[in-house]
Amino acid sequence: MQTILGANGQIATELARSLRYHHTDELRLVSRNPRKVNEDDTLMTADLMDARQTIEAVKGSQTVYFTAGLPPDSRLWEERFPVMLKNALQACRMAGASFAYFDNTYMYPQNNQIQTEETRFAPVGRKGRVRAVMASMVLEEMARGDIPVLIARAPEFYGPGKTQSFTNALIIDRLKAGKKPLVPVRDDTRRTLIWTPDASRALATLGNTPDAFGQTWHLPCCDDRPTYKTFVTMASRVFGRTPSYSVIGKWPLILAGIFSKQVREIRELLPRYEQDNLFDSTKFKCRFPEFSVTTYEEGLELIGREQKDR
């Protein structure tokens, strides 16, 4: 039995597809309102804030994937995320289950240095500090060695379906709606984005590779690293639009935060858009050379095809 804690999100949904297709006939999806991805999925309702419910959700599992998400609210992150993770780790210890933690890069320095699995934590803002605390909890569990543990880390997403990210919301979703794309802060810095189905497929691969545990992994990304100017041009071509966009400067976004809680919650991420974002996934690609990484052109073409099919 393999179990996904925090089902329903885009990563968890793609993970469920990949696990069922490639790795297991027994898959349990756990969330407060779980929905089937595959016809024979087992569903379990649980609140990960409740230790007892989490223990029941994990019981009988061989491998557990933590993909739980929360709205971008710093207070919620501080109050809930560490508790949810603590409960999940405790449940895995009791079940003797392997633990695969899906992580992001919020705890990394927001500069233009190449990010590897050895990059030190230097979080900016409350959400960054929460993710640093959580990653440290998982690393401590890994060092204890009571259960097999791995960290699978991804940069910003772009992808099909209901993928949630700056890039999807400001560029792809606006193109779908016939609106002009918006670029955050600058259009000339290089971005590393991960195609969400690749992230989920790679997470499934790691979770079913025994020697992957006991390590941190950067999930595989295309190394082309386009600027937003290039990305918008590619996306506009897919949607049959003339390339045109507006850059939203840092200070207008900061000022907008005075009136919008949603904007305030993302302001701490703005420095990463002022400079190149160079996320390196060489380690994964060397270990899994057969893994096919989706190029930006391929990903955008797939999104365009999905839109036409609807």
Solvent accessible surface area in square Angstrom, and as a share of the most:
residue,aa,sasa,rsa
1,M,51,0.23
2,Q,10,0.05
3,T,0,0.00
4,I,0,0.00
5,L,0,0.00
6,G,12,0.12
7,A,9,0.07
8,N,44,0.22
9,G,40,0.38
10,Q,35,0.16
11,I,12,0.06
12,A,4,0.03
13,T,26,0.15
14,E,25,0.11
15,L,0,0.00
16,A,1,0.00
17,R,120,0.44
18,S,12,0.08
19,L,0,0.00
20,R,72,0.26
21,Y,179,0.68
22,H,109,0.49
23,H,72,0.32
24,T,20,0.12
25,D,106,0.55
26,E,100,0.45
27,L,4,0.02
28,R,27,0.10
29,L,1,0.01
30,V,0,0.00
31,S,15,0.09
32,R,152,0.55
33,N,113,0.58
34,P,20,0.12
35,R,149,0.54
36,K,114,0.48
37,V,44,0.26
38,N,25,0.13
39,E,159,0.71
40,D,75,0.39
41,D,7,0.04
42,T,63,0.36
43,L,68,0.34
44,M,60,0.27
45,T,97,0.56
46,A,3,0.02
47,D,41,0.21
48,L,10,0.05
49,M,73,0.32
50,D,46,0.24
51,A,40,0.31
52,R,158,0.58
53,Q,55,0.24
54,T,0,0.00
55,I,37,0.19
56,E,77,0.35
57,A,0,0.00
58,V,0,0.00
59,K,111,0.47
60,G,61,0.58
61,S,7,0.05
62,Q,125,0.56
63,T,7,0.04
64,V,0,0.00
65,Y,0,0.00
66,F,3,0.01
67,T,20,0.11
68,A,13,0.10
69,G,60,0.58
70,L,38,0.19
71,P,77,0.48
72,P,68,0.43
73,D,19,0.10
74,S,6,0.04
75,R,130,0.48
76,L,24,0.12
77,W,17,0.06
78,E,73,0.33
79,E,88,0.40
80,R,81,0.30
81,F,2,0.01
82,P,31,0.20
83,V,57,0.32
84,M,15,0.07
85,L,0,0.00
86,K,128,0.54
87,N,11,0.05
88,A,0,0.00
89,L,7,0.03
90,Q,64,0.29
91,A,1,0.01
92,C,0,0.00
93,R,91,0.33
94,M,123,0.55
95,A,39,0.31
96,G,56,0.54
97,A,0,0.00
98,S,18,0.11
99,F,0,0.00
100,A,0,0.00
101,Y,0,0.00
102,F,24,0.10
103,D,1,0.01
104,N,31,0.16
105,T,4,0.02
106,Y,46,0.17
107,M,0,0.00
108,Y,2,0.01
109,P,17,0.11
110,Q,23,0.10
111,N,52,0.27
112,N,73,0.37
113,Q,114,0.51
114,I,105,0.53
115,Q,11,0.05
116,T,47,0.27
117,E,28,0.12
118,E,155,0.69
119,T,30,0.17
120,R,162,0.59
121,F,60,0.25
122,A,27,0.21
123,P,42,0.27
124,V,64,0.37
125,G,18,0.17
126,R,106,0.39
127,K,4,0.01
128,G,1,0.01
129,R,125,0.46
130,V,8,0.05
131,R,16,0.06
132,A,12,0.09
133,V,78,0.45
134,M,0,0.00
135,A,0,0.00
136,S,41,0.27
137,M,43,0.19
138,V,0,0.00
139,L,69,0.34
140,E,102,0.46
141,E,0,0.00
142,M,34,0.15
143,A,90,0.70
144,R,137,0.50
145,G,53,0.51
146,D,94,0.49
147,I,10,0.05
148,P,66,0.42
149,V,1,0.01
150,L,0,0.00
151,I,0,0.00
152,A,0,0.00
153,R,4,0.02
154,A,1,0.01
155,P,7,0.05
156,E,35,0.16
157,F,47,0.20
158,Y,2,0.01
159,G,0,0.00
160,P,18,0.11
161,G,21,0.20
162,K,172,0.73
163,T,6,0.03
164,Q,157,0.70
165,S,22,0.14
166,F,31,0.13
167,T,1,0.00
168,N,1,0.01
169,A,53,0.41
170,L,39,0.19
171,I,0,0.00
172,I,0,0.00
173,D,61,0.32
174,R,64,0.23
175,L,7,0.03
176,K,44,0.19
177,A,67,0.52
178,G,54,0.52
179,K,108,0.46
180,K,90,0.38
181,P,1,0.01
182,L,40,0.20
183,V,0,0.00
184,P,2,0.01
185,V,15,0.09
186,R,105,0.38
187,D,36,0.19
188,D,81,0.42
189,T,5,0.03
190,R,94,0.34
191,R,7,0.02
192,T,1,0.01
193,L,5,0.02
194,I,1,0.00
195,W,14,0.05
196,T,0,0.00
197,P,30,0.19
198,D,4,0.02
199,A,0,0.00
200,S,1,0.00
201,R,70,0.26
202,A,0,0.00
203,L,0,0.00
204,A,0,0.00
205,T,28,0.16
206,L,0,0.00
207,G,5,0.05
208,N,51,0.26
209,T,18,0.10
210,P,118,0.74
211,D,84,0.44
212,A,0,0.00
213,F,30,0.13
214,G,45,0.43
215,Q,59,0.26
216,T,19,0.11
217,W,7,0.02
218,H,0,0.00
219,L,0,0.00
220,P,0,0.00
221,C,2,0.01
222,C,16,0.10
223,D,78,0.41
224,D,92,0.48
225,R,34,0.12
226,P,13,0.08
227,T,30,0.18
228,Y,1,0.00
229,K,120,0.51
230,T,64,0.37
231,F,1,0.01
232,V,0,0.00
233,T,51,0.30
234,M,17,0.07
235,A,0,0.00
236,S,0,0.00
237,R,151,0.55
238,V,26,0.15
239,F,41,0.17
240,G,69,0.67
241,R,77,0.28
242,T,115,0.67
243,P,69,0.43
244,S,52,0.34
245,Y,53,0.20
246,S,42,0.27
247,V,67,0.39
248,I,41,0.21
249,G,25,0.24
250,K,58,0.25
251,W,171,0.60
252,P,75,0.47
253,L,22,0.11
254,I,41,0.21
255,L,105,0.52
256,A,38,0.29
257,G,0,0.00
258,I,111,0.56
259,F,178,0.74
260,S,36,0.23
261,K,106,0.45
262,Q,137,0.61
263,V,31,0.18
264,R,100,0.36
265,E,23,0.10
266,I,36,0.18
267,R,73,0.27
268,E,29,0.13
269,L,17,0.09
270,L,1,0.01
271,P,33,0.21
272,R,29,0.11
273,Y,6,0.02
274,E,56,0.25
275,Q,50,0.22
276,D,38,0.19
277,N,14,0.07
278,L,23,0.11
279,F,0,0.00
280,D,32,0.17
281,S,1,0.01
282,T,71,0.42
283,K,66,0.28
284,F,1,0.00
285,K,55,0.23
286,C,97,0.58
287,R,97,0.35
288,F,11,0.05
289,P,103,0.65
290,E,134,0.60
291,F,27,0.11
292,S,77,0.50
293,V,37,0.21
294,T,20,0.12
295,T,46,0.27
296,Y,3,0.01
297,E,77,0.34
298,E,91,0.41
299,G,0,0.00
300,L,0,0.00
301,E,82,0.37
302,L,75,0.37
303,I,0,0.00
304,G,4,0.04
305,R,134,0.49
306,E,43,0.19
307,Q,61,0.27
308,K,161,0.68
309,D,121,0.63
310,R,187,0.68
